[in-house]
Amino acid sequence: MTPSFNEGRVCAWRFTCRALVALFLGAVRTATAGEHSAETPECKEITARIIEQTNTNFDHFSPSGGSVFFKRPDMVLICDPKFVTYVSLNWDASGFPPNEWFVLAAAAGSAVTGVDRKELEAAARRCHRVALKETDEQASVVLPKATVGCQAFTKNGGGVVVDVGTPVRKN
């Protein structure tokens, strides 16, 4: 059964909040899962798959070691195998990215989740359409093995952020 859009908004909010908590905790925890988690074997494998499947280039690790930054095309992998792992892509040129951008988001998301690219691309497009209509500009699509969260807006030139990740793990 497909969740309603209201459930999707709640899930997007939870996904966003949990992801932010993971980022903040990764920066302050010492000797725990978040610190240098992007350098774990699991995260290194995901990093290699992202590079292979999207032709991006490694740029650097975050100071906490919980995130991997890529360039050309730009994206960020937030990787904590014990909590949350997702890839985030931004489009800053307008509220309407080109088709190739959604294909790229799906390829990167597939590298993280193992979910079929076409399924992720359709989910990202749906998420984008819904977010454009929402007052808080956010939406999400929950799949059995992935979550697609997004924010999309058209004011002030517009922009889109799509996060594709594994469902949040509970410790």
Chimera marker file (.cmm) of the C-alpha trace (Angstrom):
<marker_set name="trace">
<marker id="1" x="0.000" y="0.000" z="0.000" r="1" g="1" b="0" radius="0.5"/>
<marker id="2" x="1.314" y="3.437" z="-0.931" r="1" g="1" b="0" radius="0.5"/>
<marker id="3" x="1.498" y="5.954" z="1.932" r="1" g="1" b="0" radius="0.5"/>
<marker id="4" x="-0.548" y="9.130" z="1.643" r="1" g="1" b="0" radius="0.5"/>
<marker id="5" x="1.096" y="12.455" z="0.903" r="1" g="1" b="0" radius="0.5"/>
<marker id="6" x="0.453" y="13.572" z="4.501" r="1" g="1" b="0" radius="0.5"/>
<marker id="7" x="2.287" y="10.489" z="5.736" r="1" g="1" b="0" radius="0.5"/>
<marker id="8" x="5.015" y="11.328" z="3.225" r="1" g="1" b="0" radius="0.5"/>
<marker id="9" x="5.361" y="14.830" z="4.656" r="1" g="1" b="0" radius="0.5"/>
<marker id="10" x="5.635" y="13.479" z="8.181" r="1" g="1" b="0" radius="0.5"/>
<marker id="11" x="8.205" y="10.949" z="7.010" r="1" g="1" b="0" radius="0.5"/>
<marker id="12" x="10.154" y="13.679" z="5.168" r="1" g="1" b="0" radius="0.5"/>
<marker id="13" x="10.208" y="15.753" z="8.323" r="1" g="1" b="0" radius="0.5"/>
<marker id="14" x="11.365" y="12.773" z="10.406" r="1" g="1" b="0" radius="0.5"/>
<marker id="15" x="13.951" y="11.837" z="7.774" r="1" g="1" b="0" radius="0.5"/>
<marker id="16" x="15.280" y="15.404" z="7.671" r="1" g="1" b="0" radius="0.5"/>
<marker id="17" x="15.346" y="15.742" z="11.458" r="1" g="1" b="0" radius="0.5"/>
<marker id="18" x="17.078" y="12.407" z="11.937" r="1" g="1" b="0" radius="0.5"/>
<marker id="19" x="19.598" y="13.214" z="9.235" r="1" g="1" b="0" radius="0.5"/>
<marker id="20" x="20.393" y="16.560" z="10.862" r="1" g="1" b="0" radius="0.5"/>
<marker id="21" x="20.737" y="14.884" z="14.246" r="1" g="1" b="0" radius="0.5"/>
<marker id="22" x="23.098" y="12.351" z="12.686" r="1" g="1" b="0" radius="0.5"/>
<marker id="23" x="25.224" y="15.149" z="11.241" r="1" g="1" b="0" radius="0.5"/>
<marker id="24" x="25.385" y="17.034" z="14.533" r="1" g="1" b="0" radius="0.5"/>
<marker id="25" x="26.065" y="13.901" z="16.563" r="1" g="1" b="0" radius="0.5"/>
<marker id="26" x="28.750" y="12.847" z="14.110" r="1" g="1" b="0" radius="0.5"/>
<marker id="27" x="30.529" y="16.122" z="14.769" r="1" g="1" b="0" radius="0.5"/>
<marker id="28" x="30.474" y="15.874" z="18.569" r="1" g="1" b="0" radius="0.5"/>
<marker id="29" x="30.676" y="12.169" z="19.331" r="1" g="1" b="0" radius="0.5"/>
<marker id="30" x="34.068" y="10.696" z="20.077" r="1" g="1" b="0" radius="0.5"/>
<marker id="31" x="34.998" y="7.074" z="19.501" r="1" g="1" b="0" radius="0.5"/>
<marker id="32" x="31.453" y="6.220" z="18.387" r="1" g="1" b="0" radius="0.5"/>
<marker id="33" x="29.793" y="5.180" z="15.146" r="1" g="1" b="0" radius="0.5"/>
<marker id="34" x="29.494" y="8.715" z="13.678" r="1" g="1" b="0" radius="0.5"/>
<marker id="35" x="33.148" y="9.633" z="13.965" r="1" g="1" b="0" radius="0.5"/>
<marker id="36" x="34.968" y="8.724" z="10.757" r="1" g="1" b="0" radius="0.5"/>
<marker id="37" x="32.060" y="6.456" z="9.821" r="1" g="1" b="0" radius="0.5"/>
<marker id="38" x="32.499" y="7.367" z="6.142" r="1" g="1" b="0" radius="0.5"/>
<marker id="39" x="35.839" y="5.567" z="6.308" r="1" g="1" b="0" radius="0.5"/>
<marker id="40" x="34.292" y="2.225" z="7.332" r="1" g="1" b="0" radius="0.5"/>
<marker id="41" x="34.453" y="-0.630" z="4.800" r="1" g="1" b="0" radius="0.5"/>
<marker id="42" x="30.685" y="-0.394" z="4.143" r="1" g="1" b="0" radius="0.5"/>
<marker id="43" x="30.872" y="3.342" z="3.429" r="1" g="1" b="0" radius="0.5"/>
<marker id="44" x="33.988" y="2.941" z="1.286" r="1" g="1" b="0" radius="0.5"/>
<marker id="45" x="32.079" y="0.396" z="-0.828" r="1" g="1" b="0" radius="0.5"/>
<marker id="46" x="29.167" y="2.818" z="-1.234" r="1" g="1" b="0" radius="0.5"/>
<marker id="47" x="31.605" y="5.608" z="-2.131" r="1" g="1" b="0" radius="0.5"/>
<marker id="48" x="33.188" y="3.412" z="-4.814" r="1" g="1" b="0" radius="0.5"/>
<marker id="49" x="29.758" y="2.506" z="-6.234" r="1" g="1" b="0" radius="0.5"/>
<marker id="50" x="28.726" y="6.180" z="-6.373" r="1" g="1" b="0" radius="0.5"/>
<marker id="51" x="31.922" y="7.067" z="-8.260" r="1" g="1" b="0" radius="0.5"/>
<marker id="52" x="31.485" y="4.125" z="-10.631" r="1" g="1" b="0" radius="0.5"/>
<marker id="53" x="27.771" y="4.672" z="-11.313" r="1" g="1" b="0" radius="0.5"/>
<marker id="54" x="27.752" y="8.489" z="-11.591" r="1" g="1" b="0" radius="0.5"/>
<marker id="55" x="31.244" y="9.376" z="-12.878" r="1" g="1" b="0" radius="0.5"/>
<marker id="56" x="31.661" y="11.830" z="-10.018" r="1" g="1" b="0" radius="0.5"/>
<marker id="57" x="35.002" y="12.499" z="-8.351" r="1" g="1" b="0" radius="0.5"/>
<marker id="58" x="35.979" y="12.221" z="-4.697" r="1" g="1" b="0" radius="0.5"/>
<marker id="59" x="36.619" y="15.668" z="-3.207" r="1" g="1" b="0" radius="0.5"/>
<marker id="60" x="37.053" y="15.316" z="0.577" r="1" g="1" b="0" radius="0.5"/>
<marker id="61" x="35.740" y="13.931" z="3.858" r="1" g="1" b="0" radius="0.5"/>
<marker id="62" x="33.924" y="16.196" z="6.306" r="1" g="1" b="0" radius="0.5"/>
<marker id="63" x="35.917" y="17.187" z="9.419" r="1" g="1" b="0" radius="0.5"/>
<marker id="64" x="33.909" y="14.656" z="11.469" r="1" g="1" b="0" radius="0.5"/>
<marker id="65" x="34.582" y="11.943" z="8.901" r="1" g="1" b="0" radius="0.5"/>
<marker id="66" x="30.868" y="11.156" z="8.609" r="1" g="1" b="0" radius="0.5"/>
<marker id="67" x="30.344" y="12.610" z="5.135" r="1" g="1" b="0" radius="0.5"/>
<marker id="68" x="31.979" y="12.231" z="1.739" r="1" g="1" b="0" radius="0.5"/>
<marker id="69" x="31.910" y="15.179" z="-0.669" r="1" g="1" b="0" radius="0.5"/>
<marker id="70" x="32.058" y="14.626" z="-4.423" r="1" g="1" b="0" radius="0.5"/>
<marker id="71" x="32.524" y="17.090" z="-7.269" r="1" g="1" b="0" radius="0.5"/>
<marker id="72" x="31.664" y="17.186" z="-10.975" r="1" g="1" b="0" radius="0.5"/>
<marker id="73" x="28.847" y="16.315" z="-10.437" r="1" g="1" b="0" radius="0.5"/>
<marker id="74" x="28.495" y="17.643" z="-6.900" r="1" g="1" b="0" radius="0.5"/>
<marker id="75" x="26.833" y="15.494" z="-4.238" r="1" g="1" b="0" radius="0.5"/>
<marker id="76" x="27.327" y="14.482" z="-0.616" r="1" g="1" b="0" radius="0.5"/>
<marker id="77" x="27.179" y="11.024" z="0.950" r="1" g="1" b="0" radius="0.5"/>
<marker id="78" x="26.235" y="10.983" z="4.624" r="1" g="1" b="0" radius="0.5"/>
<marker id="79" x="27.237" y="7.560" z="5.836" r="1" g="1" b="0" radius="0.5"/>
<marker id="80" x="26.740" y="6.053" z="9.252" r="1" g="1" b="0" radius="0.5"/>
<marker id="81" x="26.010" y="2.341" z="8.816" r="1" g="1" b="0" radius="0.5"/>
<marker id="82" x="24.601" y="2.141" z="12.343" r="1" g="1" b="0" radius="0.5"/>
<marker id="83" x="22.101" y="4.987" z="11.857" r="1" g="1" b="0" radius="0.5"/>
<marker id="84" x="21.462" y="6.608" z="8.478" r="1" g="1" b="0" radius="0.5"/>
<marker id="85" x="23.085" y="6.534" z="5.046" r="1" g="1" b="0" radius="0.5"/>
<marker id="86" x="21.969" y="8.736" z="2.171" r="1" g="1" b="0" radius="0.5"/>
<marker id="87" x="23.216" y="10.726" z="-0.787" r="1" g="1" b="0" radius="0.5"/>
<marker id="88" x="22.135" y="14.326" z="-1.265" r="1" g="1" b="0" radius="0.5"/>
<marker id="89" x="22.047" y="16.283" z="-4.528" r="1" g="1" b="0" radius="0.5"/>
<marker id="90" x="21.220" y="19.965" z="-4.997" r="1" g="1" b="0" radius="0.5"/>
<marker id="91" x="19.916" y="21.841" z="-8.021" r="1" g="1" b="0" radius="0.5"/>
<marker id="92" x="20.261" y="25.604" z="-7.600" r="1" g="1" b="0" radius="0.5"/>
<marker id="93" x="19.458" y="26.900" z="-11.096" r="1" g="1" b="0" radius="0.5"/>
<marker id="94" x="15.638" y="26.745" z="-10.795" r="1" g="1" b="0" radius="0.5"/>
<marker id="95" x="12.837" y="24.749" z="-9.228" r="1" g="1" b="0" radius="0.5"/>
<marker id="96" x="12.818" y="22.470" z="-12.264" r="1" g="1" b="0" radius="0.5"/>
<marker id="97" x="15.964" y="20.366" z="-12.822" r="1" g="1" b="0" radius="0.5"/>
<marker id="98" x="16.512" y="18.731" z="-16.219" r="1" g="1" b="0" radius="0.5"/>
<marker id="99" x="15.760" y="15.054" z="-16.808" r="1" g="1" b="0" radius="0.5"/>
<marker id="100" x="19.467" y="14.204" z="-16.568" r="1" g="1" b="0" radius="0.5"/>
<marker id="101" x="19.559" y="15.474" z="-12.986" r="1" g="1" b="0" radius="0.5"/>
<marker id="102" x="16.836" y="13.031" z="-11.916" r="1" g="1" b="0" radius="0.5"/>
<marker id="103" x="18.693" y="10.229" z="-13.708" r="1" g="1" b="0" radius="0.5"/>
<marker id="104" x="21.847" y="11.202" z="-11.775" r="1" g="1" b="0" radius="0.5"/>
<marker id="105" x="19.954" y="11.274" z="-8.458" r="1" g="1" b="0" radius="0.5"/>
<marker id="106" x="18.553" y="7.821" z="-9.190" r="1" g="1" b="0" radius="0.5"/>
<marker id="107" x="21.988" y="6.419" z="-10.098" r="1" g="1" b="0" radius="0.5"/>
<marker id="108" x="23.547" y="7.809" z="-6.920" r="1" g="1" b="0" radius="0.5"/>
<marker id="109" x="20.594" y="6.597" z="-4.859" r="1" g="1" b="0" radius="0.5"/>
<marker id="110" x="20.857" y="3.141" z="-6.359" r="1" g="1" b="0" radius="0.5"/>
<marker id="111" x="24.544" y="3.029" z="-5.403" r="1" g="1" b="0" radius="0.5"/>
<marker id="112" x="23.511" y="3.699" z="-1.797" r="1" g="1" b="0" radius="0.5"/>
<marker id="113" x="20.370" y="1.564" z="-1.529" r="1" g="1" b="0" radius="0.5"/>
<marker id="114" x="20.600" y="-1.096" z="-4.230" r="1" g="1" b="0" radius="0.5"/>
<marker id="115" x="17.082" y="-0.145" z="-5.372" r="1" g="1" b="0" radius="0.5"/>
<marker id="116" x="16.333" y="-0.107" z="-9.121" r="1" g="1" b="0" radius="0.5"/>
<marker id="117" x="17.248" y="3.198" z="-10.792" r="1" g="1" b="0" radius="0.5"/>
<marker id="118" x="13.926" y="3.539" z="-12.628" r="1" g="1" b="0" radius="0.5"/>
<marker id="119" x="12.018" y="3.086" z="-9.366" r="1" g="1" b="0" radius="0.5"/>
<marker id="120" x="14.169" y="5.718" z="-7.644" r="1" g="1" b="0" radius="0.5"/>
<marker id="121" x="13.890" y="8.130" z="-10.565" r="1" g="1" b="0" radius="0.5"/>
<marker id="122" x="10.088" y="7.851" z="-10.523" r="1" g="1" b="0" radius="0.5"/>
<marker id="123" x="10.084" y="8.362" z="-6.740" r="1" g="1" b="0" radius="0.5"/>
<marker id="124" x="12.341" y="11.430" z="-6.998" r="1" g="1" b="0" radius="0.5"/>
<marker id="125" x="10.120" y="12.977" z="-9.679" r="1" g="1" b="0" radius="0.5"/>
<marker id="126" x="6.993" y="12.295" z="-7.641" r="1" g="1" b="0" radius="0.5"/>
<marker id="127" x="8.613" y="13.719" z="-4.519" r="1" g="1" b="0" radius="0.5"/>
<marker id="128" x="9.645" y="16.842" z="-6.461" r="1" g="1" b="0" radius="0.5"/>
<marker id="129" x="6.135" y="17.405" z="-7.852" r="1" g="1" b="0" radius="0.5"/>
<marker id="130" x="4.557" y="17.063" z="-4.414" r="1" g="1" b="0" radius="0.5"/>
<marker id="131" x="7.142" y="19.310" z="-2.716" r="1" g="1" b="0" radius="0.5"/>
<marker id="132" x="6.450" y="22.102" z="-5.214" r="1" g="1" b="0" radius="0.5"/>
<marker id="133" x="2.806" y="22.095" z="-4.066" r="1" g="1" b="0" radius="0.5"/>
<marker id="134" x="3.458" y="21.940" z="-0.316" r="1" g="1" b="0" radius="0.5"/>
<marker id="135" x="3.573" y="25.081" z="1.821" r="1" g="1" b="0" radius="0.5"/>
<marker id="136" x="6.661" y="23.775" z="3.642" r="1" g="1" b="0" radius="0.5"/>
<marker id="137" x="8.214" y="22.829" z="0.264" r="1" g="1" b="0" radius="0.5"/>
<marker id="138" x="9.054" y="19.310" z="1.493" r="1" g="1" b="0" radius="0.5"/>
<marker id="139" x="7.875" y="15.822" z="0.619" r="1" g="1" b="0" radius="0.5"/>
<marker id="140" x="9.036" y="12.235" z="0.711" r="1" g="1" b="0" radius="0.5"/>
<marker id="141" x="8.363" y="8.920" z="-0.917" r="1" g="1" b="0" radius="0.5"/>
<marker id="142" x="8.917" y="5.803" z="1.146" r="1" g="1" b="0" radius="0.5"/>
<marker id="143" x="9.851" y="2.638" z="-0.704" r="1" g="1" b="0" radius="0.5"/>
<marker id="144" x="10.442" y="-0.765" z="0.916" r="1" g="1" b="0" radius="0.5"/>
<marker id="145" x="14.246" y="-0.385" z="0.814" r="1" g="1" b="0" radius="0.5"/>
<marker id="146" x="14.718" y="3.355" z="0.332" r="1" g="1" b="0" radius="0.5"/>
<marker id="147" x="13.444" y="6.763" z="1.322" r="1" g="1" b="0" radius="0.5"/>
<marker id="148" x="13.443" y="9.689" z="-1.088" r="1" g="1" b="0" radius="0.5"/>
<marker id="149" x="13.151" y="13.037" z="0.657" r="1" g="1" b="0" radius="0.5"/>
<marker id="150" x="13.076" y="16.344" z="-1.136" r="1" g="1" b="0" radius="0.5"/>
<marker id="151" x="12.619" y="20.060" z="-0.916" r="1" g="1" b="0" radius="0.5"/>
<marker id="152" x="11.642" y="22.096" z="-3.976" r="1" g="1" b="0" radius="0.5"/>
<marker id="153" x="10.794" y="25.752" z="-4.441" r="1" g="1" b="0" radius="0.5"/>
<marker id="154" x="10.527" y="28.322" z="-7.233" r="1" g="1" b="0" radius="0.5"/>
<marker id="155" x="10.806" y="31.655" z="-5.393" r="1" g="1" b="0" radius="0.5"/>
<marker id="156" x="14.077" y="33.595" z="-5.510" r="1" g="1" b="0" radius="0.5"/>
<marker id="157" x="15.295" y="31.616" z="-8.498" r="1" g="1" b="0" radius="0.5"/>
<marker id="158" x="14.261" y="28.238" z="-7.130" r="1" g="1" b="0" radius="0.5"/>
<marker id="159" x="16.087" y="25.120" z="-6.154" r="1" g="1" b="0" radius="0.5"/>
<marker id="160" x="15.718" y="21.444" z="-5.394" r="1" g="1" b="0" radius="0.5"/>
<marker id="161" x="17.362" y="19.104" z="-2.904" r="1" g="1" b="0" radius="0.5"/>
<marker id="162" x="16.855" y="15.355" z="-3.196" r="1" g="1" b="0" radius="0.5"/>
<marker id="163" x="18.103" y="12.886" z="-0.592" r="1" g="1" b="0" radius="0.5"/>
<marker id="164" x="18.005" y="9.168" z="-1.393" r="1" g="1" b="0" radius="0.5"/>
<marker id="165" x="18.870" y="6.822" z="1.403" r="1" g="1" b="0" radius="0.5"/>
<marker id="166" x="18.348" y="3.698" z="3.355" r="1" g="1" b="0" radius="0.5"/>
<marker id="167" x="15.536" y="3.671" z="5.880" r="1" g="1" b="0" radius="0.5"/>
<marker id="168" x="16.688" y="5.062" z="9.235" r="1" g="1" b="0" radius="0.5"/>
<marker id="169" x="18.090" y="2.330" z="11.470" r="1" g="1" b="0" radius="0.5"/>
<marker id="170" x="17.073" y="2.211" z="15.099" r="1" g="1" b="0" radius="0.5"/>
<marker id="171" x="19.860" y="1.556" z="17.590" r="1" g="1" b="0" radius="0.5"/>
<link id1="1" id2="2" r="1" g="1" b="0" radius="0.2"/>
<link id1="2" id2="3" r="1" g="1" b="0" radius="0.2"/>
<link id1="3" id2="4" r="1" g="1" b="0" radius="0.2"/>
<link id1="4" id2="5" r="1" g="1" b="0" radius="0.2"/>
<link id1="5" id2="6" r="1" g="1" b="0" radius="0.2"/>
<link id1="6" id2="7" r="1" g="1" b="0" radius="0.2"/>
<link id1="7" id2="8" r="1" g="1" b="0" radius="0.2"/>
<link id1="8" id2="9" r="1" g="1" b="0" radius="0.2"/>
<link id1="9" id2="10" r="1" g="1" b="0" radius="0.2"/>
<link id1="10" id2="11" r="1" g="1" b="0" radius="0.2"/>
<link id1="11" id2="12" r="1" g="1" b="0" radius="0.2"/>
<link id1="12" id2="13" r="1" g="1" b="0" radius="0.2"/>
<link id1="13" id2="14" r="1" g="1" b="0" radius="0.2"/>
<link id1="14" id2="15" r="1" g="1" b="0" radius="0.2"/>
<link id1="15" id2="16" r="1" g="1" b="0" radius="0.2"/>
<link id1="16" id2="17" r="1" g="1" b="0" radius="0.2"/>
<link id1="17" id2="18" r="1" g="1" b="0" radius="0.2"/>
<link id1="18" id2="19" r="1" g="1" b="0" radius="0.2"/>
<link id1="19" id2="20" r="1" g="1" b="0" radius="0.2"/>
<link id1="20" id2="21" r="1" g="1" b="0" radius="0.2"/>
<link id1="21" id2="22" r="1" g="1" b="0" radius="0.2"/>
<link id1="22" id2="23" r="1" g="1" b="0" radius="0.2"/>
<link id1="23" id2="24" r="1" g="1" b="0" radius="0.2"/>
<link id1="24" id2="25" r="1" g="1" b="0" radius="0.2"/>
<link id1="25" id2="26" r="1" g="1" b="0" radius="0.2"/>
<link id1="26" id2="27" r="1" g="1" b="0" radius="0.2"/>
<link id1="27" id2="28" r="1" g="1" b="0" radius="0.2"/>
<link id1="28" id2="29" r="1" g="1" b="0" radius="0.2"/>
<link id1="29" id2="30" r="1" g="1" b="0" radius="0.2"/>
<link id1="30" id2="31" r="1" g="1" b="0" radius="0.2"/>
<link id1="31" id2="32" r="1" g="1" b="0" radius="0.2"/>
<link id1="32" id2="33" r="1" g="1" b="0" radius="0.2"/>
<link id1="33" id2="34" r="1" g="1" b="0" radius="0.2"/>
<link id1="34" id2="35" r="1" g="1" b="0" radius="0.2"/>
<link id1="35" id2="36" r="1" g="1" b="0" radius="0.2"/>
<link id1="36" id2="37" r="1" g="1" b="0" radius="0.2"/>
<link id1="37" id2="38" r="1" g="1" b="0" radius="0.2"/>
<link id1="38" id2="39" r="1" g="1" b="0" radius="0.2"/>
<link id1="39" id2="40" r="1" g="1" b="0" radius="0.2"/>
<link id1="40" id2="41" r="1" g="1" b="0" radius="0.2"/>
<link id1="41" id2="42" r="1" g="1" b="0" radius="0.2"/>
<link id1="42" id2="43" r="1" g="1" b="0" radius="0.2"/>
<link id1="43" id2="44" r="1" g="1" b="0" radius="0.2"/>
<link id1="44" id2="45" r="1" g="1" b="0" radius="0.2"/>
<link id1="45" id2="46" r="1" g="1" b="0" radius="0.2"/>
<link id1="46" id2="47" r="1" g="1" b="0" radius="0.2"/>
<link id1="47" id2="48" r="1" g="1" b="0" radius="0.2"/>
<link id1="48" id2="49" r="1" g="1" b="0" radius="0.2"/>
<link id1="49" id2="50" r="1" g="1" b="0" radius="0.2"/>
<link id1="50" id2="51" r="1" g="1" b="0" radius="0.2"/>
<link id1="51" id2="52" r="1" g="1" b="0" radius="0.2"/>
<link id1="52" id2="53" r="1" g="1" b="0" radius="0.2"/>
<link id1="53" id2="54" r="1" g="1" b="0" radius="0.2"/>
<link id1="54" id2="55" r="1" g="1" b="0" radius="0.2"/>
<link id1="55" id2="56" r="1" g="1" b="0" radius="0.2"/>
<link id1="56" id2="57" r="1" g="1" b="0" radius="0.2"/>
<link id1="57" id2="58" r="1" g="1" b="0" radius="0.2"/>
<link id1="58" id2="59" r="1" g="1" b="0" radius="0.2"/>
<link id1="59" id2="60" r="1" g="1" b="0" radius="0.2"/>
<link id1="60" id2="61" r="1" g="1" b="0" radius="0.2"/>
<link id1="61" id2="62" r="1" g="1" b="0" radius="0.2"/>
<link id1="62" id2="63" r="1" g="1" b="0" radius="0.2"/>
<link id1="63" id2="64" r="1" g="1" b="0" radius="0.2"/>
<link id1="64" id2="65" r="1" g="1" b="0" radius="0.2"/>
<link id1="65" id2="66" r="1" g="1" b="0" radius="0.2"/>
<link id1="66" id2="67" r="1" g="1" b="0" radius="0.2"/>
<link id1="67" id2="68" r="1" g="1" b="0" radius="0.2"/>
<link id1="68" id2="69" r="1" g="1" b="0" radius="0.2"/>
<link id1="69" id2="70" r="1" g="1" b="0" radius="0.2"/>
<link id1="70" id2="71" r="1" g="1" b="0" radius="0.2"/>
<link id1="71" id2="72" r="1" g="1" b="0" radius="0.2"/>
<link id1="72" id2="73" r="1" g="1" b="0" radius="0.2"/>
<link id1="73" id2="74" r="1" g="1" b="0" radius="0.2"/>
<link id1="74" id2="75" r="1" g="1" b="0" radius="0.2"/>
<link id1="75" id2="76" r="1" g="1" b="0" radius="0.2"/>
<link id1="76" id2="77" r="1" g="1" b="0" radius="0.2"/>
<link id1="77" id2="78" r="1" g="1" b="0" radius="0.2"/>
<link id1="78" id2="79" r="1" g="1" b="0" radius="0.2"/>
<link id1="79" id2="80" r="1" g="1" b="0" radius="0.2"/>
<link id1="80" id2="81" r="1" g="1" b="0" radius="0.2"/>
<link id1="81" id2="82" r="1" g="1" b="0" radius="0.2"/>
<link id1="82" id2="83" r="1" g="1" b="0" radius="0.2"/>
<link id1="83" id2="84" r="1" g="1" b="0" radius="0.2"/>
<link id1="84" id2="85" r="1" g="1" b="0" radius="0.2"/>
<link id1="85" id2="86" r="1" g="1" b="0" radius="0.2"/>
<link id1="86" id2="87" r="1" g="1" b="0" radius="0.2"/>
<link id1="87" id2="88" r="1" g="1" b="0" radius="0.2"/>
<link id1="88" id2="89" r="1" g="1" b="0" radius="0.2"/>
<link id1="89" id2="90" r="1" g="1" b="0" radius="0.2"/>
<link id1="90" id2="91" r="1" g="1" b="0" radius="0.2"/>
<link id1="91" id2="92" r="1" g="1" b="0" radius="0.2"/>
<link id1="92" id2="93" r="1" g="1" b="0" radius="0.2"/>
<link id1="93" id2="94" r="1" g="1" b="0" radius="0.2"/>
<link id1="94" id2="95" r="1" g="1" b="0" radius="0.2"/>
<link id1="95" id2="96" r="1" g="1" b="0" radius="0.2"/>
<link id1="96" id2="97" r="1" g="1" b="0" radius="0.2"/>
<link id1="97" id2="98" r="1" g="1" b="0" radius="0.2"/>
<link id1="98" id2="99" r="1" g="1" b="0" radius="0.2"/>
<link id1="99" id2="100" r="1" g="1" b="0" radius="0.2"/>
<link id1="100" id2="101" r="1" g="1" b="0" radius="0.2"/>
<link id1="101" id2="102" r="1" g="1" b="0" radius="0.2"/>
<link id1="102" id2="103" r="1" g="1" b="0" radius="0.2"/>
<link id1="103" id2="104" r="1" g="1" b="0" radius="0.2"/>
<link id1="104" id2="105" r="1" g="1" b="0" radius="0.2"/>
<link id1="105" id2="106" r="1" g="1" b="0" radius="0.2"/>
<link id1="106" id2="107" r="1" g="1" b="0" radius="0.2"/>
<link id1="107" id2="108" r="1" g="1" b="0" radius="0.2"/>
<link id1="108" id2="109" r="1" g="1" b="0" radius="0.2"/>
<link id1="109" id2="110" r="1" g="1" b="0" radius="0.2"/>
<link id1="110" id2="111" r="1" g="1" b="0" radius="0.2"/>
<link id1="111" id2="112" r="1" g="1" b="0" radius="0.2"/>
<link id1="112" id2="113" r="1" g="1" b="0" radius="0.2"/>
<link id1="113" id2="114" r="1" g="1" b="0" radius="0.2"/>
<link id1="114" id2="115" r="1" g="1" b="0" radius="0.2"/>
<link id1="115" id2="116" r="1" g="1" b="0" radius="0.2"/>
<link id1="116" id2="117" r="1" g="1" b="0" radius="0.2"/>
<link id1="117" id2="118" r="1" g="1" b="0" radius="0.2"/>
<link id1="118" id2="119" r="1" g="1" b="0" radius="0.2"/>
<link id1="119" id2="120" r="1" g="1" b="0" radius="0.2"/>
<link id1="120" id2="121" r="1" g="1" b="0" radius="0.2"/>
<link id1="121" id2="122" r="1" g="1" b="0" radius="0.2"/>
<link id1="122" id2="123" r="1" g="1" b="0" radius="0.2"/>
<link id1="123" id2="124" r="1" g="1" b="0" radius="0.2"/>
<link id1="124" id2="125" r="1" g="1" b="0" radius="0.2"/>
<link id1="125" id2="126" r="1" g="1" b="0" radius="0.2"/>
<link id1="126" id2="127" r="1" g="1" b="0" radius="0.2"/>
<link id1="127" id2="128" r="1" g="1" b="0" radius="0.2"/>
<link id1="128" id2="129" r="1" g="1" b="0" radius="0.2"/>
<link id1="129" id2="130" r="1" g="1" b="0" radius="0.2"/>
<link id1="130" id2="131" r="1" g="1" b="0" radius="0.2"/>
<link id1="131" id2="132" r="1" g="1" b="0" radius="0.2"/>
<link id1="132" id2="133" r="1" g="1" b="0" radius="0.2"/>
<link id1="133" id2="134" r="1" g="1" b="0" radius="0.2"/>
<link id1="134" id2="135" r="1" g="1" b="0" radius="0.2"/>
<link id1="135" id2="136" r="1" g="1" b="0" radius="0.2"/>
<link id1="136" id2="137" r="1" g="1" b="0" radius="0.2"/>
<link id1="137" id2="138" r="1" g="1" b="0" radius="0.2"/>
<link id1="138" id2="139" r="1" g="1" b="0" radius="0.2"/>
<link id1="139" id2="140" r="1" g="1" b="0" radius="0.2"/>
<link id1="140" id2="141" r="1" g="1" b="0" radius="0.2"/>
<link id1="141" id2="142" r="1" g="1" b="0" radius="0.2"/>
<link id1="142" id2="143" r="1" g="1" b="0" radius="0.2"/>
<link id1="143" id2="144" r="1" g="1" b="0" radius="0.2"/>
<link id1="144" id2="145" r="1" g="1" b="0" radius="0.2"/>
<link id1="145" id2="146" r="1" g="1" b="0" radius="0.2"/>
<link id1="146" id2="147" r="1" g="1" b="0" radius="0.2"/>
<link id1="147" id2="148" r="1" g="1" b="0" radius="0.2"/>
<link id1="148" id2="149" r="1" g="1" b="0" radius="0.2"/>
<link id1="149" id2="150" r="1" g="1" b="0" radius="0.2"/>
<link id1="150" id2="151" r="1" g="1" b="0" radius="0.2"/>
<link id1="151" id2="152" r="1" g="1" b="0" radius="0.2"/>
<link id1="152" id2="153" r="1" g="1" b="0" radius="0.2"/>
<link id1="153" id2="154" r="1" g="1" b="0" radius="0.2"/>
<link id1="154" id2="155" r="1" g="1" b="0" radius="0.2"/>
<link id1="155" id2="156" r="1" g="1" b="0" radius="0.2"/>
<link id1="156" id2="157" r="1" g="1" b="0" radius="0.2"/>
<link id1="157" id2="158" r="1" g="1" b="0" radius="0.2"/>
<link id1="158" id2="159" r="1" g="1" b="0" radius="0.2"/>
<link id1="159" id2="160" r="1" g="1" b="0" radius="0.2"/>
<link id1="160" id2="161" r="1" g="1" b="0" radius="0.2"/>
<link id1="161" id2="162" r="1" g="1" b="0" radius="0.2"/>
<link id1="162" id2="163" r="1" g="1" b="0" radius="0.2"/>
<link id1="163" id2="164" r="1" g="1" b="0" radius="0.2"/>
<link id1="164" id2="165" r="1" g="1" b="0" radius="0.2"/>
<link id1="165" id2="166" r="1" g="1" b="0" radius="0.2"/>
<link id1="166" id2="167" r="1" g="1" b="0" radius="0.2"/>
<link id1="167" id2="168" r="1" g="1" b="0" radius="0.2"/>
<link id1="168" id2="169" r="1" g="1" b="0" radius="0.2"/>
<link id1="169" id2="170" r="1" g="1" b="0" radius="0.2"/>
<link id1="170" id2="171" r="1" g="1" b="0" radius="0.2"/>
</marker_set>
